[in-house]
C-alpha cells in the first residue's frame, strides 16, 4: 500500500447495534475496492474484521479492527467497532481516532439500543456521521418506516439521500435524491443510471422537499432563493450539503445491502464528498507540551515535529504485539527513534505497518492523520504518546468506560498462578476495560469487566490462546465484625512445663469505639502496677492479631475499644508471649458477650436510564434492599436514579439492568460506608462460613 497525503485520507468508524451489519458492510467495501478477492461471511468465519477465534466461534465482533481500503486516490481507514455493549472499550478506542462515522441500521430491525448509543457518541464528539440502512434486500425491510423513526428519534436534520427501488419484492436500485436520478445496481457494488419509476414518486416528492429545505437553511443567500421559488443548481445543492454534513447540521441516510454489495459505491462517494480529511476534522486531540506546559491540538500539520497517539494494542500469541497509532503531526518514518513521552523512554521504530484485520503490510512512512501500526515496542501501551525529545507532546488519554462487573477467579491447575497472571496481564494491556485486583482481605483475586459476556470471553481466550484454565465464581464480599455493647473478660494464660513456665493474666473491657474505619483503639488503666508497663505492647499485639479474623464469622473486626484494667504477673514466668496470649483469650471471651454483629459494605449506586424505566429500576432496587435517595432529570427523557444498596446485591447487576432496560441503562457505583446487616442476612453468612 502506498503512502497517502493527509488530504487524501478518511478515517471512518462503523458503529451500530450488535448484528446490524457493520462487519458485513466492511467486508463488502473491501471486496468492492479490491482489498480482498473474495467476499467473506460471518457465518463462514472468513471476514477480515472478525479474525479472532472467539469472534469466529461466537459470530460477533469483539475487537475493533482497522480495514484500510483504496479508492479513487483515497485511503479510507475503516474502523469496524463492536456493537455489543460488553466490548464498548473497543468502540471507544476506535472512536478516539475517527474523523467521521457511519451508523449502520438494519432495515428490518430498525432503530435499536445500539443505534441510539452510537448517535449519542457522535453527538458528544461532534463528528459528522451518516446512517446507512443495510439489509434492504430483506423482504421485511421497511425503509420509509426506518427513515420516519430516525427523524422522530434524532430530529429534522436526518435527511434521506436515497430512496430504494423495489420491484417484484426485490431491491434493484435506488433514487439519488440529491441528483434526482434513478440508479440500477449492477455487480461489485456498482450501479448504472436508469429512469425513476413512477411508483416511488409519492415518497420521493416529500423527501426531495425536505432535502431542499435543509439546503436552503445552510445560507441566507440560498434561503432567499428558496423563498423566491427559484431552483437550486446542482453545485449549490452539493456544496451546501457538504458544508452541512461536515458541521453536523444534516445527517444523510443511504441504503444498501452488505451481503449483496449494494450501495457501496455511493457510500464511497459520500466518504470523499461529505466526510472531512483529518486536517479538516472538527475534532482534534488535545495535549500539552510537557516541557513548557503549552496546550496544543493535533492539527495534522506535516511541517511540525512528529507526534502520534497509541489508540490500541494487540497482544496476541499468534499475531504478535502491535501498537496501533494515529499520526497527529509530522511524518512517522520507519527506522526513527521516537520518544515515548508518557513513559519517558526512547523506542526504536524498526518497521511500520498498515494493518488490515490481522494482515500486515510494511510501509516506509505514515503521514499526519493516517493510521498504522508499529511492531514490538517494549514499553509503549495504549494511551501513550510518541513524540520527539525536542518537542515532547503528550496527548490526553481517551476516557474509557469503567468496569464494574467482577468475579473471583482461580486457576484450575495447581502451579498455574504465574501463567494465569502473565496471560491476564496481556489481555488487560489489550483491553483497558479489563482489570485484575488482588483482594488480600478476602484472600481472592478478582477479574473486572464491563459485562458477563466479556468475562466469559476472557476465560475462553485463556484456554485457547494461552493454554491455562481458570474458574470464575461469585466473589466474597468484604463484611466486617463489630460489637454493640460493653463486656469485660479475663484472659489468663498459665503453663508449667519444667523450668520457666508461662504466665500472663489480664482483665479487659471491650466496648464500641464509634469509629468503624479503625479496627481497634487500645488503652490501659492499670493501677498499682498489676501489669508492668513493658507488657502493654504485648497485650496490644494480641488484640491487633485478634481483629484480623473475628470470632463471629471470621471477618475483620472494626470499631472496638479495648481497655486493659487489671491483671497479674509472675516475676519469673511472665513474658511478652504469655501476655499476648492472655489478651487473645480475653478478646475471644468478651467478644461474643458484647452483642457482636456483622457489618456489610454499602455502595452508592447511580443509574442513568430512559425515563420510562425509572419505575422498574426502583422496583428492582427495593427488592435488593436498595434505598432510593433521589432522581434527577438529565434532559432528553433521561433520568438519573441515585440509591444506597448493599454491595453484595450489586452482584449480577449489569445483567439485571440490561434485562430491565433492554440495554439502554448505564450504572456506576462507589463504596459509601458500612452498616449493620439485617439479622437474616447475618445468619445466612455465619452459617455459610461455618459450613465452608
Number of C-alpha atoms within 10 A of each C-alpha: 13 12 12 18 17 22 16 17 26 27 28 26 26 28 32 30 25 20 19 26 26 30 29 27 26 26 28 29 30 26 20 24 18 15 19 16 10 14 21 20 17 22 11 10 18 15 22 26 29 28 19 18 14 18 17 18 13 13 16 17 26 27 27 26 27 27 23 25 22 18 16 10 11 19 23 23 24 25 29 31 29 29 29 21 22 19 23 21 27 28 26 19 25 26 26 20 27 24 27 29 26 27 25 31 28 28 28 20 15 21 20 17 17 23 22 18 18 22 20 13 16 20 13 9 16 17 22 27 30 27 25 27 29 29 28 25 22 15 13 12 18 18 22 14 13 20 21 15 14 23 16 11 12 14 13 15 18 24 25 29 22 29 22 23 20 17 11 6 11 12 20 17 26 28 23 21 19 16 13 15 13 21 21 19 22 13 12 18 23 16 20 11 14 14 11 19 13 8 11 15 12 9 11 21 12 11 18 20 12 17 22 21 15 22 24 22 16 18 11 10 10 21 16 13 13 17 10 9 8 10 12 15 9 12 9 13 20 17 15 20 25 18 18 20 21 23 19 20 18 26 24 23 23 26 29 28 24 24 18 19 26 32 28 27 19 18 19 19 13 15 22 20 16 23 26 26 23 28 21 15 22 17 20 18 17 15 18 16 16 15 11 10 10 10 13 15 15 23 21 29 19 20 10 14 17 24 30 29 29 25 24 26 26 22 20 15 11 8 12 11 19 23 23 24 26 26 30 33 25 22 21 28 18 17 13 14 16 21 22 25 23 19 13 13 14 19 17 16 17 14 17 23 23 24 21 20 20 17 12 14 12 16 17 14 21 26 24 30 34 31 28 28 25 22 18 17 15 11 13 21 21 21 21 23 31 31 28 17 15 10 17 23 33 24 28 14 17 16 11 14 16 16 18 20 21 26 21 20 18 18 17 13 10 7 9 14 14 10 16 20 13 12 19 21 16 17 21 19 17 22 21 20 23 24 18 18 12 12 15 8 14 14 9 15 15 20 22 21 27 21 23 17 14 20 20 12 15 21 17 18 20 18 14 13 13 16 12 19 18 19 11 17 12 13 18 15 15 16 24 28 27 28 25 18 14 17 20 20 19 21 23 22 21 15 13 10 7 6 7 11 15 21 24 27 27 26 21 24 22 26 23 20 19 12 13 19 10 13 20 23 19 18 15 17 10 17 10 8 11 14 23 12 11 10 19 18 14 20 27 23 19 22 26 18 13 18 23 17 15 22 18 21 20 16 22 21 27 24 22 27 20 25 19 23 17 19 21 16 21 13 7 10 16 20 19 19 18 25 31 26 26 26 33 24 21 25 27 18 17 22 26 15 16 19 14 18 21 26 23 22 19 23 22 20 24 20 19 22 24 18 16 12 19 21 10 13 19 19 13 16 20 14 10 14 12 23 17 18 12 10 16 11 14 13 10 8 10 17 20 21 21 22 20 21 23 23 22 18 15 20 17 15 16 21 14 15 21 15 12 16 18 12 19 19 22 15 17 17 18 13 14 15 15 19 16 17 19 12 11 9 13 19 14 10 16 16 12 11 13 10 7 6
